[in-house]
């Protein structure tokens, strides 16, 4: 058996080529651990989990506010001068309340004349009836001729007809006198006034406009595809241009759809507002937005502050075991308020139960090292009742 002798310099060279890389790798690993241990978190954040909740399903639409019914109050007298105007635009009136008065001197004179004519006709009728009764009593005796009897009976009928005509004429004049006062046909709010003191108006001329009972309606414009989702009695939240909200209910859905734009109208009654400020926020002619409450369904939700929007996309930051974050793109959906905090529905991109950063996400980037702190305790939307032991 031959013995191979290796020169000492070559042996040292082989030893160094094997041992040196291992020492270098160990040193690099130690240095990485030291760097990792010495790295400082870029931000302190709180954590939350993607949870489950029941969220309301809403249908948003736009439309105009209008009076439920607007009554036109006109003149029923012709050629009379307006003597008084007792209400103005915005006044609340009751049914039968006097809104304006016409000068009634000429009408009162006509009424007096008609009463005098009636008295004259009644006096003539009394005499005619007396003569006719006397003629009937003498008819059997033959004391007067049949011709005279006929004349008396005819005079009686004529006198009675004149009394009826005089009564009808008096009724006409009394109606004219009644029409010298313009009355409210229903309770409501005066929305327009054209009556002016001193003006002489004709029969049928418009004097006032009245929003009947002060009721307003919102005429929502809904696409034909969504009309089938809406039914009478459905709850609606109507939002005024200044942000005020009013509760309302669907009264009816229009039976037809506009052939030009395929839009149908939904008539929504605004419920009476006790707050005057709220009632002043809604006026006929305004353009308003509304939300139809279609029901509710289960959804994954996270706090609104946990979502950051970058380049038109929504992102959340997933917390990893090594205290670093991973930027995850998500799809958002509905929103709702829970105890004053806004929750956002997550449609995809992350699973329920995943732990994510809940604060400071606007300053985070993918891979950042963070420090977790406990979030302040707030009441939950649906607290779990404690179990009795």
C-alpha positions as CSV (number, residue, x, y, z in Angstrom):
1,X,0.0,0.0,0.0
2,X,1.4,3.3,-1.1
3,X,1.3,6.4,1.0
4,X,0.5,9.7,-0.8
5,X,2.2,12.7,0.6
6,X,0.5,16.1,0.2
7,X,2.6,19.2,0.4
8,X,1.9,21.3,3.5
9,X,1.1,24.5,1.5
10,X,-1.5,22.7,-0.6
11,X,-3.1,21.2,2.5
12,X,-3.4,24.6,4.1
13,X,-5.0,26.0,0.9
14,X,-7.7,23.2,0.9
15,X,-8.4,23.8,4.6
16,X,-8.9,27.5,4.1
17,X,-11.2,27.0,1.0
18,X,-13.6,24.8,3.1
19,X,-13.6,26.5,6.5
20,X,-13.5,30.2,5.4
21,X,-16.9,30.2,3.5
22,X,-18.6,28.6,6.5
23,X,-17.2,31.2,8.8
24,X,-18.2,34.0,6.4
25,X,-21.8,32.6,6.2
26,X,-22.1,32.4,10.0
27,X,-20.7,35.9,10.3
28,X,-23.3,37.2,7.7
29,X,-26.1,35.5,9.5
30,X,-25.0,37.0,12.8
31,X,-24.7,40.4,11.2
32,X,-28.3,40.1,9.8
33,X,-29.6,39.2,13.2
34,X,-27.8,42.1,14.8
35,X,-29.2,44.4,12.1
36,X,-32.7,43.0,12.6
37,X,-32.4,43.3,16.3
38,X,-31.2,46.9,16.0
39,X,-33.9,47.9,13.4
40,X,-36.5,50.4,14.7
41,X,-40.2,50.2,13.8
42,X,-41.2,52.9,11.2
43,X,-44.6,53.4,12.9
44,X,-46.7,52.5,15.9
45,X,-50.1,51.1,14.8
46,X,-53.1,49.4,16.3
47,X,-54.5,46.1,14.9
48,X,-57.9,45.0,13.9
49,X,-59.4,41.9,12.3
50,X,-61.6,41.6,9.2
51,X,-65.0,40.8,10.8
52,X,-68.5,39.8,9.9
53,X,-71.6,42.1,10.2
54,X,-75.1,42.6,8.8
55,X,-75.1,45.6,6.4
56,X,-78.1,47.3,5.0
57,X,-78.7,47.0,1.3
58,X,-79.5,50.4,-0.2
59,X,-80.5,51.7,-3.6
60,X,-79.4,55.3,-4.2
61,X,-81.4,57.6,-6.6
62,X,-81.8,61.3,-7.4
63,X,-84.9,63.3,-8.0
64,X,-86.7,66.6,-7.4
65,X,-88.8,67.7,-4.5
66,X,-92.4,68.9,-5.2
67,X,-95.6,69.7,-3.5
68,X,-97.9,66.6,-3.0
69,X,-100.8,68.6,-4.5
70,X,-100.8,72.4,-5.3
71,X,-104.2,74.0,-5.3
72,X,-104.9,77.1,-7.4
73,X,-107.2,79.5,-5.7
74,X,-108.9,81.9,-8.1
75,X,-111.5,84.6,-8.2
76,X,-115.2,83.6,-8.4
77,X,-116.3,87.2,-8.8
78,X,-116.1,89.3,-11.9
79,X,-115.4,93.0,-12.0
80,X,-114.8,93.5,-8.3
81,X,-111.9,95.3,-6.7
82,X,-109.7,93.6,-4.2
83,X,-110.0,95.4,-0.9
84,X,-107.8,93.3,1.4
85,X,-105.1,90.7,1.1
86,X,-104.7,88.9,4.4
87,X,-102.0,86.3,3.7
88,X,-98.6,86.2,2.1
89,X,-96.3,83.6,0.6
90,X,-95.1,81.1,3.3
91,X,-98.1,81.6,5.6
92,X,-99.7,78.5,7.1
93,X,-103.5,78.6,6.7
94,X,-106.4,76.5,7.8
95,X,-109.3,75.2,5.9
96,X,-111.9,77.9,5.4
97,X,-109.6,80.8,6.5
98,X,-110.2,84.1,4.7
99,X,-107.3,84.9,2.4
100,X,-108.6,88.0,0.7
101,X,-111.7,90.2,0.5
102,X,-113.3,92.1,-2.5
103,X,-115.1,95.4,-2.2
104,X,-118.7,94.3,-1.5
105,X,-120.7,97.6,-1.7
106,X,-122.1,96.9,-5.1
107,X,-122.9,93.3,-4.2
108,X,-124.7,94.4,-1.0
109,X,-126.8,96.8,-3.0
110,X,-127.7,94.0,-5.5
111,X,-128.7,91.8,-2.5
112,X,-130.9,94.5,-1.1
113,X,-132.6,94.9,-4.5
114,X,-133.1,91.2,-4.8
115,X,-134.7,91.1,-1.3
116,X,-137.1,93.9,-2.2
117,X,-138.0,92.2,-5.4
118,X,-138.8,89.0,-3.5
119,X,-141.0,90.9,-1.0
120,X,-142.9,92.5,-3.9
121,X,-143.4,89.1,-5.6
122,X,-144.6,87.5,-2.4
123,X,-147.1,90.3,-1.8
124,X,-148.5,89.9,-5.3
125,X,-148.6,86.2,-4.8
126,X,-150.7,86.6,-1.6
127,X,-153.3,88.7,-3.5
128,X,-153.3,86.2,-6.4
129,X,-153.8,83.2,-4.1
130,X,-156.7,85.0,-2.3
131,X,-158.4,85.8,-5.6
132,X,-157.9,82.2,-6.8
133,X,-159.4,80.7,-3.7
134,X,-162.4,83.0,-3.9
135,X,-162.9,82.0,-7.6
136,X,-162.8,78.3,-6.7
137,X,-165.5,78.9,-4.0
138,X,-167.8,80.6,-6.5
139,X,-167.2,78.1,-9.4
140,X,-170.0,75.8,-8.4
141,X,-172.5,78.6,-8.0
142,X,-172.0,80.1,-11.4
143,X,-171.7,83.6,-10.1
144,X,-168.6,84.3,-12.2
145,X,-167.7,83.0,-15.6
146,X,-165.3,80.2,-16.3
147,X,-163.1,82.7,-18.2
148,X,-162.7,84.8,-15.1
149,X,-162.0,81.8,-12.9
150,X,-159.3,80.7,-15.4
151,X,-157.7,84.2,-15.2
152,X,-157.6,84.1,-11.4
153,X,-156.0,80.6,-11.4
154,X,-153.5,81.7,-14.0
155,X,-152.6,84.8,-12.0
156,X,-152.0,82.6,-9.0
157,X,-149.6,80.4,-10.9
158,X,-147.8,83.4,-12.4
159,X,-147.4,85.0,-9.0
160,X,-145.9,81.8,-7.5
161,X,-143.5,81.6,-10.4
162,X,-142.4,85.2,-9.8
163,X,-141.8,84.4,-6.2
164,X,-139.6,81.5,-7.1
165,X,-137.7,83.6,-9.6
166,X,-137.2,86.3,-7.0
167,X,-135.8,83.8,-4.6
168,X,-133.4,82.4,-7.2
169,X,-132.2,85.9,-8.0
170,X,-131.7,86.6,-4.3
171,X,-129.7,83.4,-4.0
172,X,-127.5,84.4,-6.8
173,X,-126.7,87.8,-5.2
174,X,-126.1,86.1,-1.9
175,X,-123.6,83.7,-3.6
176,X,-121.9,86.8,-5.1
177,X,-121.7,88.3,-1.7
178,X,-120.1,85.1,-0.3
179,X,-117.6,85.1,-3.1
180,X,-116.3,88.5,-2.0
181,X,-114.4,86.5,0.6
182,X,-111.7,84.2,-0.8
183,X,-111.4,81.2,1.4
184,X,-108.7,78.5,1.7
185,X,-110.1,75.2,0.3
186,X,-107.8,73.2,2.5
187,X,-105.1,73.6,5.2
188,X,-101.6,74.2,3.9
189,X,-98.9,76.7,3.0
190,X,-99.3,79.6,0.6
191,X,-96.7,79.0,-2.1
192,X,-97.6,81.9,-4.5
193,X,-99.6,85.1,-4.4
194,X,-100.7,87.3,-7.3
195,X,-103.5,89.1,-5.5
196,X,-102.9,92.9,-5.2
197,X,-104.9,95.4,-3.2
198,X,-106.9,97.6,-5.6
199,X,-106.7,95.3,-8.6
200,X,-109.9,94.5,-10.5
201,X,-109.8,90.9,-11.6
202,X,-112.0,88.8,-13.8
203,X,-113.8,85.6,-13.0
204,X,-111.4,82.7,-12.7
205,X,-108.2,84.8,-12.3
206,X,-105.5,83.1,-10.2
207,X,-105.0,84.8,-6.8
208,X,-103.0,82.3,-4.7
209,X,-101.4,78.9,-4.8
210,X,-101.6,76.5,-1.9
211,X,-99.5,73.5,-1.0
212,X,-102.2,71.2,0.4
213,X,-101.6,70.1,4.0
214,X,-98.0,71.3,3.6
215,X,-97.1,67.9,2.3
216,X,-94.0,67.4,0.1
217,X,-93.0,64.5,-2.0
218,X,-89.7,63.4,-3.5
219,X,-90.0,62.2,-7.1
220,X,-87.1,59.7,-7.4
221,X,-85.8,58.8,-10.9
222,X,-85.1,55.1,-10.9
223,X,-83.9,53.0,-13.8
224,X,-86.2,50.4,-15.2
225,X,-83.9,47.6,-14.0
226,X,-84.3,48.7,-10.3
227,X,-88.0,49.6,-10.3
228,X,-88.9,46.0,-9.4
229,X,-86.9,46.2,-6.2
230,X,-89.1,49.1,-4.8
231,X,-92.6,48.6,-3.3
232,X,-95.1,50.8,-1.6
233,X,-94.5,51.5,2.1
234,X,-90.7,51.0,1.8
235,X,-88.6,53.2,4.0
236,X,-86.5,55.9,2.4
237,X,-83.9,58.4,3.6
238,X,-84.0,61.7,1.6
239,X,-80.9,63.9,1.8
240,X,-81.3,67.6,1.2
241,X,-78.7,69.7,-0.7
242,X,-77.4,71.0,2.7
243,X,-77.0,67.5,4.0
244,X,-80.0,67.3,6.3
245,X,-81.8,64.0,6.2
246,X,-85.5,63.3,6.4
247,X,-87.4,60.0,6.8
248,X,-89.9,59.1,4.1
249,X,-92.0,56.3,2.7
250,X,-92.8,55.2,-0.8
251,X,-96.3,56.1,-1.8
252,X,-96.4,54.6,-5.3
253,X,-94.3,53.6,-8.2
254,X,-95.2,55.1,-11.5
255,X,-97.1,52.7,-13.8
256,X,-95.1,53.7,-16.9
257,X,-91.4,54.3,-17.8
258,X,-90.1,57.1,-20.0
259,X,-89.4,55.6,-23.4
260,X,-86.6,58.1,-24.1
261,X,-84.3,57.4,-21.1
262,X,-86.0,54.3,-19.6
263,X,-86.4,56.1,-16.2
264,X,-89.4,55.6,-14.0
265,X,-90.6,57.9,-11.2
266,X,-91.1,56.7,-7.6
267,X,-93.3,59.0,-5.5
268,X,-92.1,59.2,-2.0
269,X,-94.0,61.0,0.8
270,X,-91.8,63.0,3.2
271,X,-92.9,62.4,6.8
272,X,-93.8,65.6,8.8
273,X,-90.7,67.0,10.5
274,X,-91.0,68.3,14.1
275,X,-87.8,70.2,13.8
276,X,-88.4,73.6,12.0
277,X,-84.7,73.6,10.8
278,X,-85.3,70.2,9.2
279,X,-88.5,71.3,7.5
280,X,-86.8,74.4,6.1
281,X,-84.1,72.3,4.5
282,X,-86.7,70.8,2.1
283,X,-88.4,73.1,-0.4
284,X,-90.3,72.3,-3.6
285,X,-88.1,72.5,-6.7
286,X,-85.0,71.3,-4.9
287,X,-82.8,68.5,-6.2
288,X,-82.3,65.8,-3.6
289,X,-80.7,62.4,-3.2
290,X,-82.3,59.5,-1.5
291,X,-81.6,55.9,-0.3
292,X,-84.2,53.1,-0.5
293,X,-83.8,50.5,2.3
294,X,-84.0,47.2,0.5
295,X,-83.0,45.0,3.4
296,X,-79.7,43.6,4.9
297,X,-77.2,40.9,4.3
298,X,-74.0,39.5,5.8
299,X,-70.7,41.1,4.8
300,X,-67.0,41.3,5.7
301,X,-66.3,44.6,7.3
302,X,-63.3,46.7,8.5
303,X,-63.0,50.2,9.9
304,X,-62.9,53.0,7.3
305,X,-59.5,54.2,8.6
306,X,-57.9,50.8,7.9
307,X,-58.3,51.4,4.1
308,X,-55.9,53.6,2.1
309,X,-56.5,54.7,-1.5
310,X,-53.5,54.8,-3.8
311,X,-53.6,55.3,-7.6
312,X,-57.3,54.8,-7.6
313,X,-57.2,51.4,-5.8
314,X,-58.0,50.5,-2.2
315,X,-55.4,48.8,0.0
316,X,-55.0,47.4,3.5
317,X,-51.9,46.3,5.4
318,X,-51.8,42.8,6.6
319,X,-49.8,42.2,9.8
320,X,-47.3,39.4,9.6
321,X,-45.8,37.4,12.5
322,X,-42.4,39.2,12.1
323,X,-44.2,42.5,12.8
324,X,-43.9,43.6,9.2
325,X,-46.8,44.6,7.0
326,X,-47.8,43.4,3.6
327,X,-49.8,45.7,1.3
328,X,-52.9,43.9,0.0
329,X,-55.3,45.2,-2.7
330,X,-59.0,44.9,-1.8
331,X,-62.4,45.6,-3.3
332,X,-64.7,47.7,-1.2
333,X,-68.5,47.9,-1.2
334,X,-71.2,49.3,1.1
335,X,-70.6,51.6,4.0
336,X,-72.5,51.9,7.3
337,X,-72.2,53.7,10.6
338,X,-71.7,51.7,13.8
339,X,-71.5,53.6,17.1
340,X,-70.4,56.7,15.2
341,X,-67.6,54.9,13.3
342,X,-67.8,54.1,9.6
343,X,-67.4,50.5,8.5
344,X,-66.6,49.4,4.9
345,X,-67.6,46.2,3.3
346,X,-64.8,44.1,1.8
347,X,-65.8,42.2,-1.4
348,X,-62.5,40.5,-2.1
349,X,-58.8,40.5,-1.7
350,X,-58.6,39.3,2.0
351,X,-60.2,36.7,4.2
352,X,-62.3,37.1,7.3
353,X,-60.3,37.0,10.5
354,X,-57.1,38.4,9.0
355,X,-55.3,40.8,11.2
356,X,-54.6,44.2,9.6
357,X,-53.3,47.6,10.7
358,X,-56.1,49.8,11.8
359,X,-54.4,53.2,12.2
360,X,-51.6,55.1,10.5
361,X,-52.0,53.2,7.2
362,X,-51.5,56.3,5.2
363,X,-47.9,56.4,6.2
364,X,-47.1,52.7,5.7
365,X,-45.4,51.0,2.8
366,X,-45.1,47.3,1.8
367,X,-42.6,45.5,4.1
368,X,-42.4,48.2,6.8
369,X,-41.6,47.1,10.4
370,X,-44.3,48.3,12.8
371,X,-44.9,48.3,16.5
372,X,-48.3,47.2,17.8
373,X,-50.1,48.9,20.6
374,X,-53.5,48.1,22.2
375,X,-56.4,49.9,20.6
376,X,-58.7,51.9,22.9
377,X,-61.8,50.0,24.1
378,X,-65.0,50.9,22.3
379,X,-68.4,49.3,22.5
380,X,-69.1,46.8,19.8
381,X,-72.0,46.9,17.4
382,X,-73.4,43.6,18.6
383,X,-71.9,42.8,22.0
384,X,-71.9,39.1,23.0
385,X,-73.9,38.5,26.2
386,X,-71.9,37.1,29.1
387,X,-72.4,33.5,30.0
388,X,-73.6,32.9,33.6
389,X,-71.5,30.4,35.5
